[in-house]
Amino acid sequence: MKEFVILLEISASTNEVQAIWQAIHPLFEEQATNLKVIEVSLNNQQSFKSLSNFKATTPLITIGSSQLLIEIISYLKSQSKSCPVCFIPTKSTKSLAKSIGLSLQPLTATKQILSAIQPVYVELAKIEEMNHQRCWLFSQNMSLGFNAYAENVSQSSQLNNFSISRIAQWYGHFTAIVDQEPFNVTLRLDRKYYFFHHTSAVQVDNQARVSDQPLDLKKLSLRIEILTNLNLFSLLLFKLAKLVGFEQKLPYVHIFKGNSFQLTTDSLEFGEIDGQQLKNQFYDLLARSFQYPFWFDPDSLSWQESK
């Protein structure tokens, strides 16, 4: 009998979580699975403690935000456990689901989880903040400076209350261009140092690639994008160039790749990880790629289901 642990997030989106669980619960029952359902909440390590009691081979399935999934993985790593994880897509996790080949439809994603016979390995990233002794994991991206500031302004704008989020985003970008002060960045990568003055934005992207077996760390890669001397004209040019994959040719765009790096700023900056706002602070970051086991079958989707 298959054994699964379902982790339901208690939050502002509890209605969405409960609706998804009610829809997929019969599938688990049909498969005669041994189910354990646990309600958990963000930033509450107490609600995670029971996870240490399960076998290392027991898949843990989250229904909730992307932050919950990352917190679960972070907790398991802190306990030196590697229980495979997966998630049922919600509004918060659809982007990650699409990037790793998990169906956006909860019922189909559940079938992928139930049909799996072994874990696959997904690339994630770990960042240690040396100044404040903090550690974060992320699956998609981290940004410092312009993008994080613009998103902060956009989320705080009254325009979001009128369901015109696109206008709120452009308002955030315009405000960031006008108000943000440039800062200096030091990047250490492959034993080399790179110094950037008048930096406007830093973006670190994780590819979240999937492999059948654990890969050598040298084959894992993070993409680091640093923008300098950004103004309204250069921002528009950058946006257009990015649409056609030409941004690396612009003189104020600096792109690096590596499985680990250290990056520091010399001023207080806005930060964001996977859509979660960070405190305005100095950053001294040590980042590295790693893989974690996920329990689903990415090859079980038909062509129509993958659309």
C-alpha positions in Angstrom: 0.0 0.0 0.0 1.3 3.4 -1.0 1.8 5.9 1.8 1.5 9.7 1.4 1.4 12.6 3.8 -0.8 15.5 2.7 0.1 19.0 4.1 -2.8 21.5 3.9 -1.8 25.1 4.4 -3.9 27.2 6.8 -3.9 30.7 5.4 -5.9 33.4 3.7 -6.3 31.0 0.7 -7.7 28.2 2.8 -10.8 28.0 0.7 -8.7 27.3 -2.4 -6.7 24.7 -0.6 -9.9 22.9 0.8 -11.6 23.0 -2.6 -8.6 21.3 -4.3 -8.3 18.7 -1.5 -12.0 17.8 -1.8 -11.5 17.4 -5.6 -8.5 15.1 -5.4 -9.2 13.2 -2.2 -11.2 10.5 -4.1 -8.2 9.7 -6.3 -6.1 8.9 -3.3 -8.9 6.7 -1.9 -9.2 4.8 -5.3 -5.5 4.0 -5.1 -6.0 2.4 -1.7 -3.3 4.7 -0.3 -2.3 5.1 3.3 -3.0 8.7 4.0 -2.0 11.1 6.7 -3.4 14.6 6.5 -1.8 17.4 8.5 -2.7 21.1 8.6 0.3 23.4 8.7 1.0 27.1 8.5 3.8 29.3 7.3 6.6 30.4 9.7 5.4 27.8 12.3 8.1 25.2 12.8 6.0 23.5 15.5 3.5 22.3 12.9 6.4 20.6 11.0 7.8 18.6 13.9 5.7 15.5 13.2 7.3 15.3 9.7 10.5 13.9 11.4 8.6 10.8 12.4 7.9 9.6 8.8 10.1 7.2 6.8 12.6 8.8 4.5 10.8 7.2 1.5 7.3 8.7 2.4 6.3 11.4 -0.1 5.1 14.7 1.4 2.5 16.5 -0.8 1.8 20.2 -0.1 -1.4 22.0 -1.1 -0.8 25.7 -0.5 1.8 28.4 -1.4 5.2 28.1 -2.9 6.6 29.4 0.4 5.2 26.4 2.2 6.8 24.0 -0.2 10.2 25.8 0.3 9.8 25.9 4.1 9.0 22.1 4.2 12.2 21.4 2.1 14.2 23.7 4.3 12.9 22.0 7.5 13.7 18.5 6.2 17.2 19.5 5.2 17.7 21.0 8.7 16.7 17.6 10.1 19.0 15.8 7.7 16.0 14.0 6.1 15.3 13.8 2.4 11.7 12.7 2.2 10.6 13.2 -1.4 8.1 16.1 -1.8 5.6 17.3 -4.4 2.7 19.7 -4.5 -0.7 20.1 -6.0 -0.7 23.3 -8.1 -2.4 26.4 -6.7 -2.3 30.0 -8.0 0.9 30.4 -6.0 2.7 27.3 -7.4 1.5 27.2 -11.0 4.7 28.8 -12.4 6.9 26.2 -10.7 4.6 23.4 -11.9 4.9 24.5 -15.5 8.7 24.7 -15.3 9.1 21.2 -14.0 6.5 19.4 -16.1 3.8 19.0 -13.4 0.2 19.5 -14.8 -1.5 22.7 -13.9 -4.7 20.8 -13.3 -5.0 19.4 -9.8 -6.6 16.1 -10.9 -4.0 15.4 -13.5 -1.1 16.4 -11.2 -2.5 14.0 -8.7 -2.4 11.2 -11.2 1.3 12.1 -12.0 2.0 11.8 -8.3 0.2 8.5 -7.8 1.8 6.9 -10.9 5.3 7.7 -9.9 7.5 4.7 -8.8 10.6 6.6 -7.9 11.6 10.3 -7.3 13.0 12.7 -9.8 15.4 15.4 -8.9 14.6 19.2 -9.2 17.2 21.9 -9.2 16.7 24.5 -6.4 18.9 27.2 -4.9 20.0 27.9 -1.4 21.1 31.4 -0.2 22.8 32.1 3.1 22.7 35.8 4.2 25.9 36.2 6.1 25.2 39.5 7.8 22.1 38.4 9.5 22.7 34.6 9.7 19.6 33.8 7.7 19.1 31.1 5.1 16.5 30.9 2.2 15.7 28.4 -0.4 14.1 29.4 -3.7 12.8 27.6 -6.8 12.5 30.3 -9.3 14.2 33.7 -8.7 15.6 36.2 -6.3 15.9 39.9 -7.0 17.6 42.9 -5.4 17.2 46.6 -6.2 14.9 47.7 -9.0 12.7 44.7 -9.6 12.1 44.1 -5.8 11.5 47.9 -5.3 9.1 48.1 -8.2 7.1 45.0 -7.0 7.0 46.5 -3.5 5.5 49.8 -4.9 3.1 47.8 -7.1 1.8 45.6 -4.3 1.3 48.7 -2.0 -0.5 50.7 -4.7 -4.2 51.3 -4.5 -4.4 50.4 -8.2 -4.4 46.7 -7.1 -7.7 47.2 -5.4 -9.3 48.0 -8.8 -8.2 44.8 -10.5 -5.8 46.7 -12.8 -2.6 44.9 -11.8 -0.8 45.6 -15.1 -1.1 49.3 -14.6 0.0 48.9 -11.0 3.1 47.0 -12.3 4.0 49.8 -14.7 3.4 52.4 -11.9 5.9 50.4 -9.8 8.5 50.4 -12.5 8.1 54.1 -13.2 8.4 54.9 -9.5 11.4 52.7 -9.1 13.2 54.4 -12.0 12.5 57.8 -10.5 13.2 57.1 -6.8 15.8 54.3 -6.6 19.4 55.2 -5.8 22.1 53.2 -7.6 24.3 50.9 -5.4 27.6 49.1 -5.7 27.8 45.3 -6.0 30.7 42.9 -5.6 30.4 39.5 -7.2 32.8 36.6 -6.5 32.4 33.8 -9.0 34.9 31.0 -9.9 37.6 32.6 -7.7 37.3 35.9 -9.6 35.9 39.2 -8.3 33.7 41.5 -10.4 32.9 45.1 -9.2 29.9 47.0 -10.4 29.2 50.7 -9.7 25.8 52.4 -10.3 24.0 49.1 -10.1 20.2 49.3 -10.5 19.1 45.6 -10.4 20.3 42.1 -9.6 18.3 39.1 -10.6 19.3 35.5 -9.8 17.3 32.8 -11.7 17.1 29.1 -11.0 16.2 26.9 -13.9 14.3 24.2 -11.8 15.4 21.5 -14.3 14.3 17.9 -13.7 16.6 14.8 -13.9 16.0 11.1 -13.3 19.2 10.8 -11.2 21.2 13.2 -9.0 23.6 15.3 -11.2 27.1 16.4 -10.5 27.1 19.8 -8.8 29.3 21.2 -11.6 26.3 20.6 -14.0 24.0 22.7 -11.9 23.8 26.4 -12.8 22.3 29.7 -11.5 21.9 32.7 -13.9 23.0 36.0 -12.4 21.9 39.2 -14.2 23.2 42.6 -13.1 21.9 45.8 -14.7 23.8 49.1 -14.3 23.0 52.7 -15.1 19.3 52.0 -15.7 17.0 54.8 -16.8 13.6 54.9 -18.5 15.0 54.6 -22.0 17.4 51.8 -21.2 14.7 50.0 -19.2 12.4 50.0 -22.2 15.2 48.9 -24.5 16.0 46.1 -22.1 12.4 44.9 -22.0 12.2 44.8 -25.8 15.6 43.1 -26.1 14.6 40.4 -23.6 11.5 39.5 -25.7 13.9 38.4 -28.5 16.7 37.1 -26.3 19.0 39.9 -27.2 19.5 41.5 -23.8 23.1 40.1 -23.3 24.3 42.4 -26.1 23.4 45.5 -24.2 26.4 47.2 -22.6 24.7 47.7 -19.3 23.5 44.1 -18.9 26.0 41.7 -17.3 25.1 38.0 -17.2 27.0 35.2 -15.4 26.3 31.5 -14.8 27.7 29.3 -12.0 26.6 26.7 -9.4 27.8 28.9 -6.5 28.7 32.6 -6.0 29.0 35.3 -3.3 27.4 38.7 -3.8 27.4 41.8 -1.6 25.8 45.2 -1.7 27.1 48.4 0.1 23.7 49.9 0.9 20.2 49.1 2.1 18.2 47.5 -0.7 14.8 45.9 -1.3 14.8 42.2 -1.9 12.4 39.5 -3.1 12.5 35.7 -3.2 9.9 33.8 -5.3 7.5 36.7 -4.9 8.0 37.0 -1.1 9.2 40.5 0.0 12.3 40.7 2.1 13.3 43.4 4.6 15.2 46.4 3.3 18.8 45.6 4.3 22.5 45.2 3.4 23.1 41.9 1.6 26.1 39.6 1.8 24.8 36.5 0.0 26.4 33.1 -0.5 24.3 31.1 -3.1 24.6 27.6 -4.4 22.6 25.2 -6.5 21.4 21.8 -5.2 18.9 19.1 -6.1 16.0 17.8 -4.1 13.9 14.6 -4.7 10.3 15.3 -6.0 7.7 12.5 -6.2 5.9 12.7 -9.5 6.2 11.2 -13.0 6.9 14.1 -15.5 6.7 11.7 -18.5 3.1 10.5 -17.8 1.4 13.5 -19.3 -0.1 13.2 -22.7 0.5 15.9 -25.3 -2.9 17.4 -24.7 -2.5 17.3 -20.9 0.8 19.1 -21.1 -0.7 22.1 -23.0 
